[in-house]
């Protein structure tokens, strides 16, 4: 456990936290691959994530961005709800699953909003 004493060695604390996060990412990837080896699909894992998110787990999350699958606008993962957000343009719920690759917002597709209106 890290004890921050305020002794001015913030760099050391940050390095320790970064190392712990890196280790957790490796452990999570190992769990995911073991689950796949046991026949659990990525869809089943994502469904379980949806179930947990539906329980209104709150905390500090967010930061990842990707294109909305409906309108193509860039959306950012919510800071208050893990793994999801609503597109501010069209209202679609956009999920941010932990093992999907990050998407470059520059790759966002261009969608004409009038297309959905039939013009």
Phi, psi and omega in degrees: 000139181270129175250112177274114184262357183072025184273010176090000181262054182298325180301320179295316180296317179298317179298317178298316179295318178299317178297318179296318178296316179300318178296318180296322178297319178294316179297316179297320178296320178297316177301314181299315180293323176296318177299317178297318178299329180274003176097005177278124183278163176297325178298319178296319178297315180296324177296321178294320177299316177303317180299316181292317179299324180296341178283005178064045174295128182244153179168194179257113180225191171105179178112326181285150181231149172199170181280140175296132181292342181267308186252346177088355179288151179288131176237153180244139178304138182296144175279341185253343179233120183294140171071005181210163173200169174252138176293130181285344180274315186238352177085359180297137174284125181247125181264144177242091182282146189292335185254008176274147181293147176294144182254135177284120181302339178294340179273008183300137181280151179264123179235132177279116182298338179284342178303320181292341180270353177085016179275000000 
